[in-house]
Amino acid sequence: MQKYMIVGGNRLQGKARASGSKNASLPILAACLLGSGESIIHDVPNLTDISVMLEVLQFLGARVRRAGCSVYVDTASIEYFEVNEDLMRKMRASNLVLGPLLARFKKVIISHPGGCNIGTRPMNLHLKGLQAMGAVIKEKYGFITAESDLLSGAEIYMDMPSVGATENLMMAAVLAKGTTLIKNAAKEPEIVDLQNFLNRMGADVKGAGTDVIKIKGVSSLGPAEHTVIPDRIEAGTLMVAAAITGGDMIVTNVIPEHFEAVTAKLRETGALVTIGEDSVRVKGGQSVSAVDIRTLPYPGFATDMQPQFMALMTVAQGTSIITETIFENRFKHVSELRRMGADIKVEGQTTIIKGVPKLSGAVVEASDLRAGAALILAALVAEDGTVIENIEHIDRGYDRLEKKYGSLGARIIRVHS
Protein backbone atom coordinates (compact mmCIF):
# COMPACT_ATOMS: atom_id res chain seq x y z
CA MET A 1 0.00 0.00 0.00
CA GLN A 2 1.18 3.50 -0.84
CA LYS A 3 -0.23 6.87 0.10
CA TYR A 4 0.36 10.57 -0.43
CA MET A 5 1.09 13.00 2.37
CA ILE A 6 0.30 16.57 1.30
CA VAL A 7 0.74 19.85 3.14
CA GLY A 8 -1.36 22.58 1.54
CA GLY A 9 -0.95 26.32 1.34
CA ASN A 10 1.56 26.81 -1.48
CA ARG A 11 0.76 28.58 -4.73
CA LEU A 12 1.67 26.40 -7.69
CA GLN A 13 3.94 28.28 -10.07
CA GLY A 14 6.16 27.42 -13.01
CA LYS A 15 5.99 25.29 -16.12
CA ALA A 16 4.75 21.71 -16.49
CA ARG A 17 4.54 19.45 -19.54
CA ALA A 18 1.41 17.37 -20.09
CA SER A 19 2.27 13.74 -20.80
CA GLY A 20 1.05 11.79 -23.77
CA SER A 21 -2.59 10.78 -23.56
CA LYS A 22 -3.44 7.62 -21.67
CA ASN A 23 -6.81 7.35 -23.38
CA ALA A 24 -5.19 7.66 -26.81
CA SER A 25 -2.30 5.30 -26.05
CA LEU A 26 -4.49 2.38 -24.94
CA PRO A 27 -6.52 1.88 -28.16
CA ILE A 28 -3.45 2.59 -30.31
CA LEU A 29 -1.48 -0.11 -28.48
CA ALA A 30 -4.40 -2.50 -29.00
CA ALA A 31 -4.50 -1.55 -32.69
CA CYS A 32 -0.93 -2.80 -33.08
CA LEU A 33 -2.50 -6.30 -33.04
CA LEU A 34 -4.04 -5.64 -36.46
CA GLY A 35 -0.75 -5.76 -38.36
CA SER A 36 2.24 -8.09 -38.35
CA GLY A 37 5.54 -6.41 -37.50
CA GLU A 38 6.99 -3.83 -35.12
CA SER A 39 5.10 -0.61 -34.48
CA ILE A 40 6.68 2.26 -32.56
CA ILE A 41 4.50 4.48 -30.39
CA HIS A 42 6.03 7.66 -28.96
CA ASP A 43 5.12 9.74 -25.88
CA VAL A 44 3.39 6.87 -24.13
CA PRO A 45 2.96 7.80 -20.43
CA ASN A 46 4.41 5.59 -17.70
CA LEU A 47 1.14 4.54 -16.03
CA THR A 48 -0.15 1.34 -14.49
CA ASP A 49 -2.98 1.17 -17.05
CA ILE A 50 -0.39 1.26 -19.83
CA SER A 51 1.62 -1.46 -18.08
CA VAL A 52 -1.48 -3.67 -17.94
CA MET A 53 -2.12 -3.19 -21.67
CA LEU A 54 1.50 -4.10 -22.42
CA GLU A 55 1.09 -7.20 -20.25
CA VAL A 56 -1.99 -8.14 -22.30
CA LEU A 57 -0.02 -7.77 -25.54
CA GLN A 58 2.84 -9.85 -24.16
CA PHE A 59 0.42 -12.52 -22.94
CA LEU A 60 -0.89 -12.77 -26.50
CA GLY A 61 2.64 -13.30 -27.80
CA ALA A 62 3.81 -9.82 -28.79
CA ARG A 63 7.37 -8.74 -28.11
CA VAL A 64 7.21 -5.48 -26.19
CA ARG A 65 9.92 -3.13 -24.99
CA ARG A 66 9.90 0.40 -23.64
CA ALA A 67 12.67 2.95 -24.21
CA GLY A 68 11.88 6.12 -22.29
CA CYS A 69 8.50 7.33 -23.52
CA SER A 70 8.59 5.15 -26.65
CA VAL A 71 7.07 1.69 -26.82
CA TYR A 72 8.01 -0.92 -29.44
CA VAL A 73 5.38 -3.58 -30.13
CA ASP A 74 6.24 -6.48 -32.46
CA THR A 75 3.15 -8.55 -33.23
CA ALA A 76 4.64 -10.82 -35.90
CA SER A 77 4.57 -13.93 -33.69
CA ILE A 78 1.07 -13.55 -32.21
CA GLU A 79 -1.11 -16.61 -32.66
CA TYR A 80 -3.12 -16.55 -29.43
CA PHE A 81 -6.59 -15.01 -29.27
CA GLU A 82 -7.63 -15.58 -25.64
CA VAL A 83 -6.78 -13.08 -22.87
CA ASN A 84 -6.05 -14.10 -19.29
CA GLU A 85 -9.01 -13.31 -16.99
CA ASP A 86 -6.81 -11.76 -14.29
CA LEU A 87 -5.38 -9.26 -16.79
CA MET A 88 -8.84 -8.37 -18.10
CA ARG A 89 -10.09 -7.58 -14.62
CA LYS A 90 -7.26 -5.15 -13.93
CA MET A 91 -8.43 -2.52 -16.40
CA ARG A 92 -11.56 -1.54 -18.31
CA ALA A 93 -9.66 -0.69 -21.51
CA SER A 94 -8.40 -4.27 -21.82
CA ASN A 95 -11.62 -4.88 -23.78
CA LEU A 96 -10.09 -2.89 -26.65
CA VAL A 97 -8.34 -6.06 -27.87
CA LEU A 98 -11.74 -7.51 -28.78
CA GLY A 99 -12.07 -5.82 -32.18
CA PRO A 100 -8.45 -6.24 -33.34
CA LEU A 101 -8.18 -9.91 -32.36
CA LEU A 102 -11.49 -10.78 -34.02
CA ALA A 103 -10.50 -8.93 -37.20
CA ARG A 104 -7.09 -10.60 -37.47
CA PHE A 105 -7.67 -14.10 -36.07
CA LYS A 106 -11.42 -14.60 -36.70
CA LYS A 107 -11.96 -15.52 -33.04
CA VAL A 108 -11.43 -13.96 -29.63
CA ILE A 109 -12.19 -14.97 -26.05
CA ILE A 110 -12.15 -12.40 -23.24
CA SER A 111 -13.77 -12.01 -19.84
CA HIS A 112 -15.79 -8.97 -18.91
CA PRO A 113 -13.26 -6.23 -18.04
CA GLY A 114 -12.62 -4.49 -14.72
CA GLY A 115 -11.51 -0.90 -14.01
CA CYS A 116 -12.80 2.01 -11.93
CA ASN A 117 -16.25 1.42 -10.42
CA ILE A 118 -17.78 4.71 -11.55
CA GLY A 119 -20.95 3.31 -13.07
CA THR A 120 -22.39 0.80 -15.50
CA ARG A 121 -20.36 0.49 -18.68
CA PRO A 122 -21.87 -2.51 -20.46
CA MET A 123 -20.34 -4.23 -23.46
CA ASN A 124 -23.64 -4.36 -25.36
CA LEU A 125 -22.75 -1.56 -27.79
CA HIS A 126 -19.47 -3.29 -28.68
CA LEU A 127 -21.17 -6.65 -29.20
CA LYS A 128 -24.19 -5.28 -31.06
CA GLY A 129 -21.88 -3.59 -33.58
CA LEU A 130 -19.76 -6.69 -34.07
CA GLN A 131 -22.90 -8.78 -34.62
CA ALA A 132 -24.00 -6.34 -37.31
CA MET A 133 -20.68 -7.06 -39.04
CA GLY A 134 -21.34 -10.81 -38.95
CA ALA A 135 -19.75 -11.92 -35.70
CA VAL A 136 -21.33 -14.73 -33.67
CA ILE A 137 -21.28 -13.74 -30.00
CA LYS A 138 -21.61 -16.09 -27.03
CA GLU A 139 -21.61 -14.98 -23.39
CA LYS A 140 -21.28 -17.54 -20.62
CA TYR A 141 -19.88 -17.55 -17.08
CA GLY A 142 -18.58 -13.99 -17.46
CA PHE A 143 -16.71 -14.73 -20.70
CA ILE A 144 -17.32 -13.34 -24.19
CA THR A 145 -16.52 -15.41 -27.27
CA ALA A 146 -16.73 -13.76 -30.68
CA GLU A 147 -16.20 -15.61 -33.98
CA SER A 148 -16.48 -14.74 -37.65
CA ASP A 149 -14.90 -16.32 -40.70
CA LEU A 150 -15.45 -13.04 -42.55
CA LEU A 151 -16.46 -9.72 -41.05
CA SER A 152 -18.50 -7.64 -43.50
CA GLY A 153 -19.08 -3.93 -43.69
CA ALA A 154 -22.29 -2.73 -42.06
CA GLU A 155 -24.20 0.37 -41.12
CA ILE A 156 -24.09 0.63 -37.33
CA TYR A 157 -26.13 3.11 -35.32
CA MET A 158 -24.92 3.47 -31.75
CA ASP A 159 -27.59 4.05 -29.12
CA MET A 160 -25.19 6.38 -27.35
CA PRO A 161 -21.78 7.76 -28.41
CA SER A 162 -19.59 5.32 -26.48
CA VAL A 163 -15.86 5.97 -26.82
CA GLY A 164 -14.74 2.39 -26.23
CA ALA A 165 -17.36 0.89 -28.52
CA THR A 166 -16.53 3.39 -31.28
CA GLU A 167 -12.84 2.46 -31.03
CA ASN A 168 -13.47 -1.30 -30.97
CA LEU A 169 -15.77 -1.17 -33.99
CA MET A 170 -13.31 1.00 -35.93
CA MET A 171 -10.56 -1.55 -35.32
CA ALA A 172 -12.76 -4.48 -36.30
CA ALA A 173 -14.00 -2.74 -39.46
CA VAL A 174 -10.59 -1.91 -40.96
CA LEU A 175 -10.09 -5.56 -42.04
CA ALA A 176 -13.76 -6.27 -42.84
CA LYS A 177 -14.97 -6.81 -46.38
CA GLY A 178 -16.74 -3.73 -47.68
CA THR A 179 -17.58 -0.41 -46.07
CA THR A 180 -18.70 0.21 -42.51
CA LEU A 181 -20.52 3.33 -41.32
CA ILE A 182 -20.57 4.04 -37.57
CA LYS A 183 -23.33 6.55 -36.87
CA ASN A 184 -23.75 8.53 -33.64
CA ALA A 185 -20.07 7.79 -33.06
CA ALA A 186 -18.17 9.36 -30.16
CA LYS A 187 -16.19 12.44 -31.23
CA GLU A 188 -13.34 12.52 -28.70
CA PRO A 189 -9.84 13.62 -29.85
CA GLU A 190 -8.53 10.19 -28.87
CA ILE A 191 -10.71 8.64 -31.58
CA VAL A 192 -9.20 11.01 -34.14
CA ASP A 193 -5.75 9.92 -32.96
CA LEU A 194 -6.70 6.27 -33.38
CA GLN A 195 -7.92 7.01 -36.92
CA ASN A 196 -4.58 8.64 -37.74
CA PHE A 197 -2.66 5.61 -36.47
CA LEU A 198 -4.87 3.13 -38.32
CA ASN A 199 -4.40 5.06 -41.55
CA ARG A 200 -0.64 5.00 -41.02
CA MET A 201 -0.95 1.20 -40.83
CA GLY A 202 -2.67 1.24 -44.24
CA ALA A 203 -6.34 1.49 -43.24
CA ASP A 204 -8.92 3.71 -44.92
CA VAL A 205 -10.78 5.53 -42.14
CA LYS A 206 -12.48 8.93 -42.45
CA GLY A 207 -14.78 11.05 -40.31
CA ALA A 208 -13.34 10.60 -36.81
CA GLY A 209 -14.22 13.67 -34.79
CA THR A 210 -17.69 13.77 -36.36
CA ASP A 211 -20.70 11.62 -35.55
CA VAL A 212 -20.29 9.46 -38.69
CA ILE A 213 -17.13 7.43 -39.27
CA LYS A 214 -16.61 5.66 -42.59
CA ILE A 215 -14.26 2.69 -42.82
CA LYS A 216 -13.41 0.95 -46.09
CA GLY A 217 -12.02 -2.47 -45.32
CA VAL A 218 -8.57 -3.45 -46.60
CA SER A 219 -6.97 -6.87 -46.96
CA SER A 220 -4.08 -6.34 -44.55
CA LEU A 221 -2.31 -3.80 -42.37
CA GLY A 222 1.33 -3.25 -41.54
CA PRO A 223 3.21 -1.73 -38.59
CA ALA A 224 3.48 2.03 -38.17
CA GLU A 225 5.22 4.74 -36.15
CA HIS A 226 3.13 7.31 -34.32
CA THR A 227 3.26 9.96 -31.57
CA VAL A 228 0.16 10.08 -29.38
CA ILE A 229 -1.63 13.34 -28.65
CA PRO A 230 -1.19 15.14 -25.30
CA ASP A 231 -3.36 14.14 -22.36
CA ARG A 232 -6.17 16.71 -22.17
CA ILE A 233 -7.37 15.45 -18.76
CA GLU A 234 -3.94 15.73 -17.18
CA ALA A 235 -3.61 19.21 -18.69
CA GLY A 236 -7.03 20.16 -17.32
CA THR A 237 -6.12 18.88 -13.86
CA LEU A 238 -2.96 21.01 -13.85
CA MET A 239 -5.01 24.02 -14.93
CA VAL A 240 -7.40 23.53 -12.03
CA ALA A 241 -4.41 23.13 -9.68
CA ALA A 242 -3.22 26.58 -10.72
CA ALA A 243 -6.68 28.07 -10.21
CA ILE A 244 -7.40 26.48 -6.82
CA THR A 245 -4.05 27.55 -5.35
CA GLY A 246 -4.12 31.07 -6.83
CA GLY A 247 -1.01 30.10 -8.75
CA ASP A 248 0.53 30.99 -12.08
CA MET A 249 1.28 28.01 -14.30
CA ILE A 250 2.17 27.35 -17.94
CA VAL A 251 1.15 23.90 -19.18
CA THR A 252 3.03 22.85 -22.31
CA ASN A 253 2.53 20.04 -24.85
CA VAL A 254 -1.20 20.65 -25.15
CA ILE A 255 -3.76 21.04 -27.92
CA PRO A 256 -5.94 23.87 -26.55
CA GLU A 257 -8.91 22.96 -28.77
CA HIS A 258 -9.21 19.69 -26.86
CA PHE A 259 -10.23 21.32 -23.58
CA GLU A 260 -12.20 24.40 -24.59
CA ALA A 261 -15.04 23.53 -22.18
CA VAL A 262 -12.57 23.45 -19.27
CA THR A 263 -11.05 26.75 -20.37
CA ALA A 264 -14.47 28.42 -20.55
CA LYS A 265 -15.47 27.26 -17.06
CA LEU A 266 -12.13 28.26 -15.56
CA ARG A 267 -12.56 31.75 -16.94
CA GLU A 268 -16.02 31.87 -15.35
CA THR A 269 -14.42 31.12 -11.97
CA GLY A 270 -12.25 34.23 -12.32
CA ALA A 271 -9.01 32.60 -13.46
CA LEU A 272 -7.03 34.28 -16.22
CA VAL A 273 -6.44 31.77 -19.02
CA THR A 274 -4.11 32.63 -21.89
CA ILE A 275 -3.96 30.27 -24.85
CA GLY A 276 -0.77 29.69 -26.82
CA GLU A 277 -0.15 27.58 -29.90
CA ASP A 278 0.71 24.46 -27.88
CA SER A 279 0.56 25.81 -24.33
CA VAL A 280 -1.86 27.37 -21.88
CA ARG A 281 -1.18 29.74 -18.99
CA VAL A 282 -3.49 29.85 -15.97
CA LYS A 283 -3.31 32.55 -13.29
CA GLY A 284 -5.61 32.05 -10.34
CA GLY A 285 -7.67 34.99 -9.18
CA GLN A 286 -7.88 36.51 -5.69
CA SER A 287 -10.98 34.37 -5.17
CA VAL A 288 -12.91 31.64 -6.97
CA SER A 289 -16.42 32.31 -8.28
CA ALA A 290 -19.00 29.53 -8.20
CA VAL A 291 -20.07 28.07 -11.56
CA ASP A 292 -22.56 25.42 -12.64
CA ILE A 293 -21.40 22.39 -14.65
CA ARG A 294 -23.16 19.65 -16.57
CA THR A 295 -21.07 16.80 -17.97
CA LEU A 296 -21.69 15.86 -21.59
CA PRO A 297 -20.03 13.80 -24.34
CA TYR A 298 -17.23 15.60 -26.18
CA PRO A 299 -17.07 18.49 -27.02
CA GLY A 300 -19.10 19.11 -23.87
CA PHE A 301 -17.62 19.25 -20.38
CA ALA A 302 -15.75 15.98 -19.78
CA THR A 303 -16.95 13.65 -17.04
CA ASP A 304 -13.26 12.98 -16.32
CA MET A 305 -12.91 16.63 -15.20
CA GLN A 306 -16.03 16.72 -13.02
CA PRO A 307 -14.37 15.62 -9.72
CA GLN A 308 -11.53 18.13 -10.15
CA PHE A 309 -13.96 21.00 -10.67
CA MET A 310 -15.97 19.88 -7.68
CA ALA A 311 -12.82 20.25 -5.58
CA LEU A 312 -12.41 23.76 -6.97
CA MET A 313 -16.04 24.62 -6.17
CA THR A 314 -15.65 23.59 -2.52
CA VAL A 315 -13.65 26.80 -1.92
CA ALA A 316 -15.60 29.03 -4.33
CA GLN A 317 -17.63 32.04 -3.28
CA GLY A 318 -21.28 31.13 -3.63
CA THR A 319 -23.20 27.99 -4.53
CA SER A 320 -22.56 25.81 -7.57
CA ILE A 321 -24.50 22.92 -9.07
CA ILE A 322 -22.75 20.02 -10.81
CA THR A 323 -24.81 17.50 -12.76
CA GLU A 324 -23.28 14.21 -13.87
CA THR A 325 -24.97 12.76 -16.98
CA ILE A 326 -22.42 10.14 -18.09
CA PHE A 327 -21.81 7.79 -15.14
CA GLU A 328 -24.32 7.17 -12.37
CA ASN A 329 -21.75 6.36 -9.69
CA ARG A 330 -19.26 9.17 -10.09
CA PHE A 331 -19.79 11.03 -6.81
CA LYS A 332 -17.70 8.78 -4.56
CA HIS A 333 -15.33 11.66 -3.89
CA VAL A 334 -18.13 13.64 -2.22
CA SER A 335 -17.89 11.83 1.11
CA GLU A 336 -14.11 12.26 1.16
CA LEU A 337 -14.32 15.98 0.37
CA ARG A 338 -16.83 16.30 3.20
CA ARG A 339 -14.21 14.83 5.55
CA MET A 340 -12.09 17.84 4.62
CA GLY A 341 -14.87 20.28 5.50
CA ALA A 342 -16.64 20.68 2.16
CA ASP A 343 -20.35 21.52 2.15
CA ILE A 344 -21.84 19.26 -0.53
CA LYS A 345 -25.36 17.89 -0.88
CA VAL A 346 -26.20 15.11 -3.32
CA GLU A 347 -29.59 14.85 -4.99
CA GLY A 348 -29.61 11.97 -7.46
CA GLN A 349 -27.14 12.81 -10.23
CA THR A 350 -26.77 16.41 -9.06
CA THR A 351 -24.59 17.94 -6.35
CA ILE A 352 -25.08 21.31 -4.68
CA ILE A 353 -21.81 22.76 -3.39
CA LYS A 354 -21.68 25.72 -1.03
CA GLY A 355 -18.18 27.12 -0.96
CA VAL A 356 -16.39 27.28 2.39
CA PRO A 357 -13.56 29.65 3.40
CA LYS A 358 -11.14 26.83 4.19
CA LEU A 359 -10.76 23.09 3.86
CA SER A 360 -9.07 21.05 6.58
CA GLY A 361 -6.59 18.24 6.18
CA ALA A 362 -7.85 14.71 6.82
CA VAL A 363 -7.17 11.06 6.09
CA VAL A 364 -9.09 10.30 2.88
CA GLU A 365 -9.25 7.51 0.32
CA ALA A 366 -9.08 7.62 -3.48
CA SER A 367 -11.96 5.47 -4.72
CA ASP A 368 -11.08 5.87 -8.40
CA LEU A 369 -8.67 7.71 -10.68
CA ARG A 370 -10.33 11.11 -11.04
CA ALA A 371 -11.68 11.06 -7.47
CA GLY A 372 -8.05 10.76 -6.39
CA ALA A 373 -7.15 13.79 -8.50
CA ALA A 374 -9.93 15.78 -6.81
CA LEU A 375 -8.59 14.91 -3.37
CA ILE A 376 -5.09 16.01 -4.34
CA LEU A 377 -6.44 19.38 -5.52
CA ALA A 378 -8.38 19.84 -2.29
CA ALA A 379 -5.32 18.89 -0.25
CA LEU A 380 -3.25 21.57 -2.01
CA VAL A 381 -5.35 24.29 -0.32
CA ALA A 382 -6.33 22.52 2.92
CA GLU A 383 -5.04 23.65 6.29
CA ASP A 384 -2.66 21.21 7.97
CA GLY A 385 -1.75 17.93 6.32
CA THR A 386 -3.78 15.48 4.25
CA VAL A 387 -3.16 11.77 3.80
CA ILE A 388 -4.58 10.19 0.63
CA GLU A 389 -4.74 6.40 0.66
CA ASN A 390 -5.23 3.93 -2.22
CA ILE A 391 -3.15 6.06 -4.58
CA GLU A 392 -2.74 3.11 -6.94
CA HIS A 393 -5.88 4.51 -8.56
CA ILE A 394 -4.08 7.81 -9.17
CA ASP A 395 -1.09 6.00 -10.69
CA ARG A 396 -3.43 4.66 -13.36
CA GLY A 397 -3.70 8.09 -14.99
CA TYR A 398 -1.02 10.48 -13.72
CA ASP A 399 2.64 9.93 -14.51
CA ARG A 400 4.85 10.55 -11.43
CA LEU A 401 2.40 13.12 -10.08
CA GLU A 402 4.36 13.90 -6.93
CA LYS A 403 7.44 14.82 -8.97
CA LYS A 404 5.55 17.02 -11.45
CA TYR A 405 3.53 18.86 -8.81
CA GLY A 406 6.52 19.09 -6.50
CA SER A 407 8.44 20.95 -9.21
CA LEU A 408 5.64 23.55 -9.16
CA GLY A 409 5.86 24.12 -5.42
CA ALA A 410 3.49 21.52 -4.00
CA ARG A 411 4.52 19.79 -0.79
CA ILE A 412 3.64 16.22 -1.62
CA ILE A 413 5.47 12.99 -0.85
CA ARG A 414 4.76 9.35 -1.60
CA VAL A 415 4.90 7.07 1.42
CA HIS A 416 5.43 3.30 1.08
CA SER A 417 3.74 1.47 3.94
Disulfide bonds with the S-S distance in Angstrom:
none
